[in-house]
Amino acid sequence: MTLAELLGVTRRRLVGAGIAEAGLDARLLVEHLTATSRIDAIARPQQQVSAEAVAAVEDAVARRITGEPVHRILGFREFYGLRLSLSAETLEPRPDTETLVEAVLPLVEAVAARSGRCRILDLGTGTGAIALALLHTVAAASAVGVDISDDALATAVRNAAQLGLSERFTPFKSNWFSEISGRFDVIASNPPYIRSGDIGSLQPEVRDFDPCRALDGGVDGLEAYRTIAAGAAEHLEPGGYVAVEIGAAQKAEVRQVFQANGFVLAEARRDFGANDRVLVFAKP
């Protein structure tokens, strides 16, 4: 089978199964599993694909048709220009979370410029996406990535190593702040914020494949924010900031949670879809 034929067959199968972005998914799967590129598809469409690669693509298509997200099948996802490996207990990092990185980045740069270093605490680090994106951009920064999952921490460590950031990234197993000591210039988190009762109505790609622990924010979706707001001050350097990702309709509620713990809202940012997505708090 030629590369062009394999791309066409794959796309048609995904279209027939009702996959929304069938063309893109077909290209991602074929390119990865045949070790080819978009340039190859254009310049060398008639190149032959091995039987082993065709079989691998067919297996991947079967998985995609059952609802498994394409990036879970690939085993990685791009985030802030970085390729991050995924695992069963890591949330798949999404473009909306890049808004959190963009909000925190100027704060990290300012601290690093002023004092020559910046210590970051990434709560619920998962793949390490937030911390590693910041470390990749600011050479004077270091980060502690906290997670309760051994699998997630192992994945974050692997990603740090692949990106050459191991020396500045420290994994730490803790249930939020329970095992954490010391103070940090910036605390960042994309915590679980979906109401427990809403988990069942999520898109199957999220509900069935992202770890529930990384999604379920309790009855009202605010449990993690209460924990972070209650413990953050003890672990912040003077003049430090706490930045959290939020659900699109949670701005007022999360702001109230942090204000009840003595924080003031320093900045609010919207994501690429113009939804409220990130809140940055300071403690006077």
Disulfide bonds with the S-S distance in Angstrom:
none
